[in-house]
């Protein structure tokens, strides 16, 4: 008898979980409780509700986001035939054609587009609920940020953000790679974008600082080249790059250099490494003035030439649907306090 009672409790618990999931799907789809099927509200009828297979829902959601069966299969680490079978099973479960043949692949039907949008909102709700549970009921705020800006400008002011977020845990992840917001890799991003840069669909950006880009070196290095006085004189010197020579090329062009030769020099990928290489006398590096305020003030670094070049700026990026939520709004307000407009170059239009 005890085993039977336990089995009944487990069955009831499973049905209860499915009912809660059904309510979340109805909420995400925008169906008012009064208009939802009686099974969402009546305990007796609730037992009869059957959601489509969750694996099929997940496969369809990823296909809708990625655009191809093969890309969805790669993300799920299964074969493309498995993804196709999941989509077919989902169509049978809902009784509607969600995809149609398009060339050599598949595309969403009108009903499929609408269903995919509603499904994405449902998975977002499930993800947010799960995050809250994992963080003791208080969801952590995950921000990806450039390493140099994080260590040199933001770390000291982090307690102010934690206070503004009323006790939420803040995860500030230094990185140079862009997070995938569709996979919930971050809640927000702080990134440097050059002029004309843009963000992906579904995201919104706001420039909070437009720094001067300086050509810096060690005092000893500058002393070895007393005849260097203009940006054009820098072309023949050892130059230090991040990922590519693109920043130096853009800087020289903004400085009025028309004929730019092929540039050489080490590529160090991270701004803090180029700053350190310049401090060690390895050459001339381009850096944001926000990152070298202290080394310039104490004489560890110097500007090689006088210049007033700006190339893009630092942007705060977050999903459009969360842009005006209290958490995202608090982060934006915090950044305005860390980088007040009167301490940076005038801000221009954002992408």
TORBADO-675989 format. One record per residue (C-alpha): residue in three letters; x, y, z. Coordinates in Angstrom, 2 decimals. Layout:
// TORBADO-675989
@code = ALA	c1 = X	c2 = Y	c3 = Z
...
//
This chain:
// TORBADO-675989
@code = UNK	c1 = 0.00	c2 = 0.00	c3 = 0.00
@code = UNK	c1 = 2.80	c2 = 2.40	c3 = 0.87
@code = UNK	c1 = 4.44	c2 = 1.77	c3 = -2.51
@code = UNK	c1 = 1.13	c2 = 2.38	c3 = -4.27
@code = UNK	c1 = 0.61	c2 = 5.67	c3 = -2.44
@code = UNK	c1 = 4.13	c2 = 6.77	c3 = -3.32
@code = UNK	c1 = 3.52	c2 = 5.95	c3 = -6.97
@code = UNK	c1 = 0.30	c2 = 7.96	c3 = -6.92
@code = UNK	c1 = 2.12	c2 = 10.92	c3 = -5.38
@code = UNK	c1 = 4.87	c2 = 10.74	c3 = -8.02
@code = UNK	c1 = 2.30	c2 = 10.55	c3 = -10.81
@code = UNK	c1 = 0.39	c2 = 13.47	c3 = -9.37
@code = UNK	c1 = 3.63	c2 = 15.42	c3 = -9.04
@code = UNK	c1 = 4.52	c2 = 14.72	c3 = -12.67
@code = UNK	c1 = 1.11	c2 = 15.85	c3 = -13.87
@code = UNK	c1 = 1.39	c2 = 18.92	c3 = -11.66
@code = UNK	c1 = 4.73	c2 = 19.82	c3 = -13.20
@code = UNK	c1 = 3.30	c2 = 19.40	c3 = -16.70
@code = UNK	c1 = 0.36	c2 = 21.59	c3 = -15.74
@code = UNK	c1 = 2.68	c2 = 24.31	c3 = -14.48
@code = UNK	c1 = 4.64	c2 = 24.06	c3 = -17.72
@code = UNK	c1 = 1.40	c2 = 24.35	c3 = -19.66
@code = UNK	c1 = 0.52	c2 = 27.52	c3 = -17.75
@code = UNK	c1 = 3.93	c2 = 28.95	c3 = -18.59
@code = UNK	c1 = 3.38	c2 = 28.22	c3 = -22.27
@code = UNK	c1 = -0.04	c2 = 29.91	c3 = -22.16
@code = UNK	c1 = 1.47	c2 = 32.92	c3 = -20.39
@code = UNK	c1 = 4.25	c2 = 33.20	c3 = -22.95
@code = UNK	c1 = 1.75	c2 = 32.89	c3 = -25.79
@code = UNK	c1 = -0.28	c2 = 35.76	c3 = -24.37
@code = UNK	c1 = -3.39	c2 = 33.69	c3 = -23.57
@code = UNK	c1 = -5.31	c2 = 35.20	c3 = -20.68
@code = UNK	c1 = -6.09	c2 = 32.78	c3 = -17.85
@code = UNK	c1 = -9.80	c2 = 33.24	c3 = -18.42
@code = UNK	c1 = -9.37	c2 = 32.21	c3 = -22.06
@code = UNK	c1 = -7.07	c2 = 29.27	c3 = -21.43
@code = UNK	c1 = -8.49	c2 = 25.75	c3 = -21.61
@code = UNK	c1 = -10.23	c2 = 24.55	c3 = -18.48
@code = UNK	c1 = -7.45	c2 = 22.01	c3 = -17.96
@code = UNK	c1 = -5.15	c2 = 24.82	c3 = -16.82
@code = UNK	c1 = -7.47	c2 = 25.71	c3 = -13.96
@code = UNK	c1 = -9.45	c2 = 22.60	c3 = -13.06
@code = UNK	c1 = -7.47	c2 = 19.94	c3 = -11.13
@code = UNK	c1 = -9.77	c2 = 17.25	c3 = -12.52
@code = UNK	c1 = -9.37	c2 = 18.26	c3 = -16.14
@code = UNK	c1 = -5.72	c2 = 19.24	c3 = -15.73
@code = UNK	c1 = -4.75	c2 = 15.56	c3 = -15.70
@code = UNK	c1 = -5.87	c2 = 15.25	c3 = -19.33
@code = UNK	c1 = -3.58	c2 = 18.01	c3 = -20.72
@code = UNK	c1 = -0.85	c2 = 16.70	c3 = -22.98
@code = UNK	c1 = 1.93	c2 = 18.97	c3 = -24.20
@code = UNK	c1 = 3.76	c2 = 18.15	c3 = -27.42
@code = UNK	c1 = 7.00	c2 = 16.23	c3 = -26.82
@code = UNK	c1 = 9.48	c2 = 18.58	c3 = -25.20
@code = UNK	c1 = 12.37	c2 = 17.27	c3 = -27.31
@code = UNK	c1 = 10.36	c2 = 18.10	c3 = -30.42
@code = UNK	c1 = 9.57	c2 = 21.58	c3 = -29.10
@code = UNK	c1 = 13.25	c2 = 22.20	c3 = -28.38
@code = UNK	c1 = 14.35	c2 = 20.95	c3 = -31.80
@code = UNK	c1 = 11.79	c2 = 23.15	c3 = -33.55
@code = UNK	c1 = 12.81	c2 = 26.19	c3 = -31.48
@code = UNK	c1 = 16.47	c2 = 25.75	c3 = -32.42
@code = UNK	c1 = 15.61	c2 = 25.14	c3 = -36.09
@code = UNK	c1 = 13.54	c2 = 28.34	c3 = -36.15
@code = UNK	c1 = 16.44	c2 = 30.28	c3 = -34.63
@code = UNK	c1 = 19.24	c2 = 28.75	c3 = -36.71
@code = UNK	c1 = 17.36	c2 = 28.63	c3 = -40.01
@code = UNK	c1 = 18.54	c2 = 25.21	c3 = -41.19
@code = UNK	c1 = 18.05	c2 = 21.63	c3 = -40.05
@code = UNK	c1 = 21.78	c2 = 20.95	c3 = -40.23
@code = UNK	c1 = 22.66	c2 = 23.93	c3 = -38.00
@code = UNK	c1 = 20.03	c2 = 22.83	c3 = -35.49
@code = UNK	c1 = 21.46	c2 = 19.31	c3 = -35.55
@code = UNK	c1 = 24.95	c2 = 20.66	c3 = -34.86
@code = UNK	c1 = 23.70	c2 = 22.63	c3 = -31.85
@code = UNK	c1 = 21.84	c2 = 19.60	c3 = -30.46
@code = UNK	c1 = 24.73	c2 = 17.23	c3 = -31.32
@code = UNK	c1 = 22.42	c2 = 14.86	c3 = -33.20
@code = UNK	c1 = 21.96	c2 = 13.94	c3 = -36.87
@code = UNK	c1 = 19.85	c2 = 16.10	c3 = -39.17
@code = UNK	c1 = 17.43	c2 = 13.20	c3 = -39.63
@code = UNK	c1 = 16.70	c2 = 13.27	c3 = -35.88
@code = UNK	c1 = 15.85	c2 = 16.98	c3 = -36.06
@code = UNK	c1 = 13.60	c2 = 16.38	c3 = -39.09
@code = UNK	c1 = 11.83	c2 = 13.59	c3 = -37.23
@code = UNK	c1 = 11.29	c2 = 15.82	c3 = -34.19
@code = UNK	c1 = 9.72	c2 = 18.51	c3 = -36.38
@code = UNK	c1 = 7.47	c2 = 15.95	c3 = -38.05
@code = UNK	c1 = 6.38	c2 = 14.60	c3 = -34.67
@code = UNK	c1 = 5.60	c2 = 18.14	c3 = -33.51
@code = UNK	c1 = 3.49	c2 = 18.82	c3 = -36.59
@code = UNK	c1 = 1.54	c2 = 15.63	c3 = -35.91
@code = UNK	c1 = 1.06	c2 = 16.63	c3 = -32.27
@code = UNK	c1 = -0.31	c2 = 20.10	c3 = -33.05
@code = UNK	c1 = -2.07	c2 = 19.16	c3 = -36.29
@code = UNK	c1 = -0.59	c2 = 22.07	c3 = -38.27
@code = UNK	c1 = 2.15	c2 = 22.34	c3 = -40.92
@code = UNK	c1 = 4.96	c2 = 24.32	c3 = -39.34
@code = UNK	c1 = 7.56	c2 = 24.00	c3 = -42.10
@code = UNK	c1 = 7.53	c2 = 23.71	c3 = -45.88
@code = UNK	c1 = 10.13	c2 = 22.71	c3 = -48.45
@code = UNK	c1 = 12.13	c2 = 25.62	c3 = -49.77
@code = UNK	c1 = 14.76	c2 = 24.77	c3 = -52.34
@code = UNK	c1 = 16.93	c2 = 22.08	c3 = -50.81
@code = UNK	c1 = 15.91	c2 = 22.93	c3 = -47.26
@code = UNK	c1 = 12.96	c2 = 23.88	c3 = -45.10
@code = UNK	c1 = 11.42	c2 = 27.21	c3 = -44.18
@code = UNK	c1 = 8.79	c2 = 28.19	c3 = -41.61
@code = UNK	c1 = 5.18	c2 = 28.51	c3 = -42.68
@code = UNK	c1 = 3.12	c2 = 31.46	c3 = -41.49
@code = UNK	c1 = 1.81	c2 = 29.32	c3 = -38.65
@code = UNK	c1 = 5.36	c2 = 28.12	c3 = -37.94
@code = UNK	c1 = 6.66	c2 = 31.68	c3 = -37.61
@code = UNK	c1 = 3.94	c2 = 32.57	c3 = -35.12
@code = UNK	c1 = 4.38	c2 = 29.34	c3 = -33.16
@code = UNK	c1 = 8.19	c2 = 29.76	c3 = -33.04
@code = UNK	c1 = 7.81	c2 = 33.27	c3 = -31.62
@code = UNK	c1 = 5.46	c2 = 32.08	c3 = -28.91
@code = UNK	c1 = 7.64	c2 = 29.09	c3 = -28.16
@code = UNK	c1 = 10.72	c2 = 31.28	c3 = -27.73
@code = UNK	c1 = 8.87	c2 = 33.34	c3 = -25.11
@code = UNK	c1 = 7.88	c2 = 30.16	c3 = -23.31
@code = UNK	c1 = 11.46	c2 = 28.87	c3 = -23.20
@code = UNK	c1 = 12.60	c2 = 32.30	c3 = -21.99
@code = UNK	c1 = 10.18	c2 = 32.03	c3 = -19.08
@code = UNK	c1 = 11.42	c2 = 28.54	c3 = -18.25
@code = UNK	c1 = 15.03	c2 = 29.71	c3 = -18.43
@code = UNK	c1 = 14.39	c2 = 32.68	c3 = -16.15
@code = UNK	c1 = 12.55	c2 = 30.50	c3 = -13.63
@code = UNK	c1 = 15.41	c2 = 27.96	c3 = -13.66
@code = UNK	c1 = 18.04	c2 = 30.67	c3 = -13.20
@code = UNK	c1 = 16.21	c2 = 32.00	c3 = -10.16
@code = UNK	c1 = 16.15	c2 = 28.53	c3 = -8.61
@code = UNK	c1 = 19.85	c2 = 27.96	c3 = -9.32
@code = UNK	c1 = 20.69	c2 = 31.25	c3 = -7.61
@code = UNK	c1 = 18.65	c2 = 30.70	c3 = -4.48
@code = UNK	c1 = 15.60	c2 = 32.51	c3 = -5.77
@code = UNK	c1 = 17.62	c2 = 35.64	c3 = -6.67
@code = UNK	c1 = 18.72	c2 = 35.61	c3 = -10.29
@code = UNK	c1 = 22.36	c2 = 36.53	c3 = -10.92
@code = UNK	c1 = 23.11	c2 = 39.23	c3 = -13.48
@code = UNK	c1 = 25.67	c2 = 38.04	c3 = -16.05
@code = UNK	c1 = 27.55	c2 = 40.80	c3 = -17.91
@code = UNK	c1 = 30.22	c2 = 40.08	c3 = -20.53
@code = UNK	c1 = 32.79	c2 = 42.86	c3 = -20.78
@code = UNK	c1 = 36.12	c2 = 43.68	c3 = -22.39
@code = UNK	c1 = 38.89	c2 = 42.65	c3 = -20.01
@code = UNK	c1 = 40.75	c2 = 45.97	c3 = -20.07
@code = UNK	c1 = 37.67	c2 = 48.06	c3 = -19.35
@code = UNK	c1 = 36.53	c2 = 45.65	c3 = -16.64
@code = UNK	c1 = 39.83	c2 = 45.70	c3 = -14.72
@code = UNK	c1 = 40.82	c2 = 49.34	c3 = -15.20
@code = UNK	c1 = 37.47	c2 = 51.17	c3 = -15.05
@code = UNK	c1 = 34.61	c2 = 49.05	c3 = -13.73
@code = UNK	c1 = 35.95	c2 = 46.80	c3 = -10.97
@code = UNK	c1 = 36.38	c2 = 49.58	c3 = -8.41
@code = UNK	c1 = 32.80	c2 = 50.79	c3 = -8.99
@code = UNK	c1 = 31.20	c2 = 47.33	c3 = -8.88
@code = UNK	c1 = 29.83	c2 = 47.74	c3 = -5.30
@code = UNK	c1 = 27.67	c2 = 50.61	c3 = -6.56
@code = UNK	c1 = 26.08	c2 = 48.32	c3 = -9.15
@code = UNK	c1 = 25.50	c2 = 45.58	c3 = -6.59
@code = UNK	c1 = 23.75	c2 = 48.10	c3 = -4.35
@code = UNK	c1 = 21.60	c2 = 49.36	c3 = -7.22
@code = UNK	c1 = 20.60	c2 = 45.76	c3 = -8.02
@code = UNK	c1 = 19.39	c2 = 45.27	c3 = -4.43
@code = UNK	c1 = 21.52	c2 = 42.31	c3 = -3.53
@code = UNK	c1 = 21.59	c2 = 40.42	c3 = -6.81
@code = UNK	c1 = 24.83	c2 = 38.63	c3 = -7.54
@code = UNK	c1 = 26.81	c2 = 40.27	c3 = -10.37
@code = UNK	c1 = 28.87	c2 = 38.10	c3 = -12.72
@code = UNK	c1 = 31.30	c2 = 40.34	c3 = -14.63
@code = UNK	c1 = 32.99	c2 = 38.09	c3 = -17.18
@code = UNK	c1 = 36.05	c2 = 39.52	c3 = -18.95
@code = UNK	c1 = 35.99	c2 = 38.31	c3 = -22.55
@code = UNK	c1 = 36.76	c2 = 39.39	c3 = -26.09
@code = UNK	c1 = 34.22	c2 = 37.01	c3 = -27.66
@code = UNK	c1 = 30.61	c2 = 37.99	c3 = -28.24
@code = UNK	c1 = 28.00	c2 = 36.13	c3 = -26.13
@code = UNK	c1 = 25.08	c2 = 34.35	c3 = -27.80
@code = UNK	c1 = 22.03	c2 = 35.92	c3 = -26.18
@code = UNK	c1 = 19.70	c2 = 33.38	c3 = -27.81
@code = UNK	c1 = 21.47	c2 = 30.70	c3 = -25.76
@code = UNK	c1 = 21.34	c2 = 32.82	c3 = -22.60
@code = UNK	c1 = 25.12	c2 = 33.09	c3 = -22.36
@code = UNK	c1 = 24.75	c2 = 36.57	c3 = -20.84
@code = UNK	c1 = 22.17	c2 = 39.13	c3 = -19.74
@code = UNK	c1 = 24.11	c2 = 42.07	c3 = -21.15
@code = UNK	c1 = 27.34	c2 = 42.92	c3 = -22.92
@code = UNK	c1 = 29.81	c2 = 45.81	c3 = -22.82
@code = UNK	c1 = 31.68	c2 = 45.98	c3 = -26.11
@code = UNK	c1 = 33.77	c2 = 48.37	c3 = -28.20
@code = UNK	c1 = 32.29	c2 = 48.98	c3 = -31.64
@code = UNK	c1 = 33.89	c2 = 51.02	c3 = -34.38
@code = UNK	c1 = 31.85	c2 = 53.63	c3 = -36.23
@code = UNK	c1 = 29.26	c2 = 51.93	c3 = -38.39
@code = UNK	c1 = 29.18	c2 = 48.84	c3 = -36.20
@code = UNK	c1 = 25.85	c2 = 47.16	c3 = -35.54
@code = UNK	c1 = 24.28	c2 = 44.55	c3 = -33.29
@code = UNK	c1 = 22.24	c2 = 41.47	c3 = -34.15
@code = UNK	c1 = 18.48	c2 = 41.43	c3 = -34.56
@code = UNK	c1 = 16.68	c2 = 41.36	c3 = -31.24
@code = UNK	c1 = 19.40	c2 = 43.37	c3 = -29.49
@code = UNK	c1 = 19.63	c2 = 47.05	c3 = -28.66
@code = UNK	c1 = 22.76	c2 = 49.13	c3 = -28.06
@code = UNK	c1 = 23.62	c2 = 52.41	c3 = -26.35
@code = UNK	c1 = 26.98	c2 = 54.17	c3 = -26.51
@code = UNK	c1 = 28.10	c2 = 55.31	c3 = -23.05
@code = UNK	c1 = 31.64	c2 = 56.50	c3 = -23.82
@code = UNK	c1 = 33.48	c2 = 57.72	c3 = -26.91
@code = UNK	c1 = 37.16	c2 = 57.73	c3 = -25.94
@code = UNK	c1 = 40.12	c2 = 59.26	c3 = -27.71
@code = UNK	c1 = 42.40	c2 = 56.61	c3 = -29.20
@code = UNK	c1 = 45.99	c2 = 57.41	c3 = -28.28
@code = UNK	c1 = 49.31	c2 = 56.29	c3 = -29.76
@code = UNK	c1 = 51.29	c2 = 55.48	c3 = -26.64
@code = UNK	c1 = 54.77	c2 = 54.18	c3 = -25.81
@code = UNK	c1 = 57.28	c2 = 54.15	c3 = -22.99
@code = UNK	c1 = 59.28	c2 = 57.34	c3 = -22.32
@code = UNK	c1 = 62.48	c2 = 55.47	c3 = -23.20
@code = UNK	c1 = 61.04	c2 = 54.37	c3 = -26.55
@code = UNK	c1 = 59.95	c2 = 57.91	c3 = -27.40
@code = UNK	c1 = 63.37	c2 = 59.24	c3 = -26.51
@code = UNK	c1 = 64.91	c2 = 56.97	c3 = -29.16
@code = UNK	c1 = 62.87	c2 = 58.70	c3 = -31.88
@code = UNK	c1 = 63.16	c2 = 62.45	c3 = -31.23
@code = UNK	c1 = 62.20	c2 = 63.34	c3 = -34.82
@code = UNK	c1 = 58.72	c2 = 61.75	c3 = -34.54
@code = UNK	c1 = 56.23	c2 = 64.61	c3 = -34.30
@code = UNK	c1 = 53.21	c2 = 63.76	c3 = -36.52
@code = UNK	c1 = 51.01	c2 = 60.70	c3 = -37.11
@code = UNK	c1 = 52.71	c2 = 60.18	c3 = -40.49
@code = UNK	c1 = 56.04	c2 = 59.71	c3 = -38.68
@code = UNK	c1 = 54.66	c2 = 56.67	c3 = -36.83
@code = UNK	c1 = 54.30	c2 = 54.50	c3 = -39.93
@code = UNK	c1 = 57.94	c2 = 53.45	c3 = -39.96
@code = UNK	c1 = 58.10	c2 = 52.60	c3 = -36.23
@code = UNK	c1 = 57.46	c2 = 49.23	c3 = -34.55
@code = UNK	c1 = 53.68	c2 = 49.11	c3 = -34.11
@code = UNK	c1 = 51.78	c2 = 46.89	c3 = -31.68
@code = UNK	c1 = 48.39	c2 = 45.49	c3 = -32.76
@code = UNK	c1 = 45.48	c2 = 43.69	c3 = -31.15
@code = UNK	c1 = 43.64	c2 = 41.19	c3 = -33.39
@code = UNK	c1 = 44.69	c2 = 42.78	c3 = -36.68
@code = UNK	c1 = 46.23	c2 = 45.84	c3 = -38.27
@code = UNK	c1 = 42.73	c2 = 47.26	c3 = -38.85
@code = UNK	c1 = 42.70	c2 = 49.62	c3 = -35.88
@code = UNK	c1 = 46.03	c2 = 51.20	c3 = -36.85
@code = UNK	c1 = 44.87	c2 = 51.57	c3 = -40.44
@code = UNK	c1 = 41.63	c2 = 53.26	c3 = -39.34
@code = UNK	c1 = 43.52	c2 = 55.51	c3 = -36.89
@code = UNK	c1 = 46.05	c2 = 56.65	c3 = -39.50
@code = UNK	c1 = 43.25	c2 = 57.34	c3 = -41.96
@code = UNK	c1 = 41.37	c2 = 59.42	c3 = -39.37
@code = UNK	c1 = 44.63	c2 = 61.27	c3 = -38.67
@code = UNK	c1 = 44.80	c2 = 62.29	c3 = -42.34
@code = UNK	c1 = 47.28	c2 = 59.76	c3 = -43.73
@code = UNK	c1 = 46.16	c2 = 58.96	c3 = -47.29
@code = UNK	c1 = 48.76	c2 = 56.42	c3 = -48.46
@code = UNK	c1 = 49.05	c2 = 53.75	c3 = -45.76
@code = UNK	c1 = 51.66	c2 = 51.05	c3 = -46.42
@code = UNK	c1 = 51.35	c2 = 47.48	c3 = -45.28
@code = UNK	c1 = 51.69	c2 = 47.49	c3 = -41.50
@code = UNK	c1 = 53.59	c2 = 44.91	c3 = -39.51
@code = UNK	c1 = 54.17	c2 = 44.12	c3 = -35.87
@code = UNK	c1 = 53.07	c2 = 41.67	c3 = -33.16
@code = UNK	c1 = 49.37	c2 = 40.93	c3 = -32.63
@code = UNK	c1 = 48.55	c2 = 40.53	c3 = -28.96
@code = UNK	c1 = 44.72	c2 = 40.30	c3 = -29.11
@code = UNK	c1 = 44.02	c2 = 42.05	c3 = -25.80
@code = UNK	c1 = 44.26	c2 = 45.76	c3 = -24.99
@code = UNK	c1 = 45.91	c2 = 45.15	c3 = -21.61
@code = UNK	c1 = 48.65	c2 = 43.14	c3 = -23.36
@code = UNK	c1 = 49.32	c2 = 45.87	c3 = -25.91
@code = UNK	c1 = 49.53	c2 = 48.40	c3 = -23.06
@code = UNK	c1 = 52.03	c2 = 46.22	c3 = -21.22
@code = UNK	c1 = 54.09	c2 = 45.70	c3 = -24.40
@code = UNK	c1 = 54.22	c2 = 49.46	c3 = -24.92
@code = UNK	c1 = 55.26	c2 = 49.98	c3 = -21.29
@code = UNK	c1 = 58.11	c2 = 47.50	c3 = -21.83
@code = UNK	c1 = 59.34	c2 = 49.52	c3 = -24.81
@code = UNK	c1 = 58.33	c2 = 47.07	c3 = -27.54
@code = UNK	c1 = 56.72	c2 = 49.71	c3 = -29.77
@code = UNK	c1 = 53.73	c2 = 52.02	c3 = -30.19
@code = UNK	c1 = 50.25	c2 = 50.81	c3 = -29.22
@code = UNK	c1 = 46.80	c2 = 52.26	c3 = -29.82
@code = UNK	c1 = 44.63	c2 = 52.36	c3 = -26.72
@code = UNK	c1 = 41.55	c2 = 54.06	c3 = -25.37
@code = UNK	c1 = 42.41	c2 = 57.02	c3 = -23.17
@code = UNK	c1 = 40.08	c2 = 55.57	c3 = -20.53
@code = UNK	c1 = 42.45	c2 = 52.63	c3 = -20.04
@code = UNK	c1 = 45.69	c2 = 54.56	c3 = -19.54
@code = UNK	c1 = 44.73	c2 = 57.53	c3 = -17.37
@code = UNK	c1 = 46.95	c2 = 56.43	c3 = -14.48
@code = UNK	c1 = 50.03	c2 = 55.30	c3 = -16.51
@code = UNK	c1 = 49.99	c2 = 58.61	c3 = -18.41
@code = UNK	c1 = 49.65	c2 = 60.59	c3 = -15.19
@code = UNK	c1 = 52.56	c2 = 58.86	c3 = -13.44
@code = UNK	c1 = 54.82	c2 = 58.92	c3 = -16.51
@code = UNK	c1 = 54.96	c2 = 55.17	c3 = -17.21
@code = UNK	c1 = 53.53	c2 = 55.87	c3 = -20.66
@code = UNK	c1 = 53.54	c2 = 58.88	c3 = -22.95
@code = UNK	c1 = 51.76	c2 = 59.92	c3 = -26.13
@code = UNK	c1 = 54.06	c2 = 59.61	c3 = -29.13
@code = UNK	c1 = 52.33	c2 = 62.43	c3 = -31.03
@code = UNK	c1 = 49.55	c2 = 64.92	c3 = -30.39
@code = UNK	c1 = 46.27	c2 = 63.68	c3 = -31.85
@code = UNK	c1 = 42.52	c2 = 63.86	c3 = -31.42
@code = UNK	c1 = 41.28	c2 = 60.66	c3 = -33.05
@code = UNK	c1 = 38.08	c2 = 58.85	c3 = -32.07
@code = UNK	c1 = 37.00	c2 = 55.58	c3 = -33.66
@code = UNK	c1 = 33.69	c2 = 54.32	c3 = -32.37
@code = UNK	c1 = 33.00	c2 = 53.85	c3 = -28.69
@code = UNK	c1 = 32.01	c2 = 51.62	c3 = -25.80
@code = UNK	c1 = 28.47	c2 = 50.26	c3 = -26.04
@code = UNK	c1 = 26.08	c2 = 48.64	c3 = -23.64
@code = UNK	c1 = 24.14	c2 = 45.86	c3 = -25.42
@code = UNK	c1 = 21.13	c2 = 43.87	c3 = -24.20
@code = UNK	c1 = 18.05	c2 = 42.12	c3 = -25.64
@code = UNK	c1 = 15.33	c2 = 44.50	c3 = -26.81
@code = UNK	c1 = 12.63	c2 = 42.76	c3 = -24.78
@code = UNK	c1 = 14.60	c2 = 43.35	c3 = -21.55
@code = UNK	c1 = 15.90	c2 = 46.86	c3 = -22.30
@code = UNK	c1 = 13.55	c2 = 48.70	c3 = -19.93
@code = UNK	c1 = 13.45	c2 = 46.11	c3 = -17.16
@code = UNK	c1 = 14.64	c2 = 47.32	c3 = -13.74
@code = UNK	c1 = 17.86	c2 = 45.29	c3 = -13.90
@code = UNK	c1 = 19.00	c2 = 46.45	c3 = -17.35
@code = UNK	c1 = 17.94	c2 = 50.04	c3 = -16.60
@code = UNK	c1 = 20.00	c2 = 49.97	c3 = -13.38
@code = UNK	c1 = 23.11	c2 = 48.82	c3 = -15.25
@code = UNK	c1 = 22.70	c2 = 51.56	c3 = -17.86
@code = UNK	c1 = 22.31	c2 = 54.17	c3 = -15.13
@code = UNK	c1 = 25.40	c2 = 52.83	c3 = -13.36
@code = UNK	c1 = 27.46	c2 = 53.13	c3 = -16.55
@code = UNK	c1 = 26.35	c2 = 56.75	c3 = -16.96
@code = UNK	c1 = 27.69	c2 = 57.41	c3 = -13.46
@code = UNK	c1 = 31.02	c2 = 55.68	c3 = -14.16
@code = UNK	c1 = 31.44	c2 = 57.49	c3 = -17.48
@code = UNK	c1 = 29.71	c2 = 60.90	c3 = -17.20
@code = UNK	c1 = 29.43	c2 = 62.69	c3 = -20.58
@code = UNK	c1 = 31.61	c2 = 65.60	c3 = -19.43
@code = UNK	c1 = 34.53	c2 = 63.20	c3 = -18.86
@code = UNK	c1 = 34.44	c2 = 61.55	c3 = -22.29
@code = UNK	c1 = 34.34	c2 = 62.78	c3 = -25.85
@code = UNK	c1 = 30.88	c2 = 63.88	c3 = -27.08
@code = UNK	c1 = 28.67	c2 = 60.89	c3 = -27.77
@code = UNK	c1 = 27.32	c2 = 60.34	c3 = -31.25
@code = UNK	c1 = 24.48	c2 = 58.27	c3 = -32.64
@code = UNK	c1 = 24.36	c2 = 54.61	c3 = -31.73
@code = UNK	c1 = 23.91	c2 = 51.81	c3 = -34.28
//
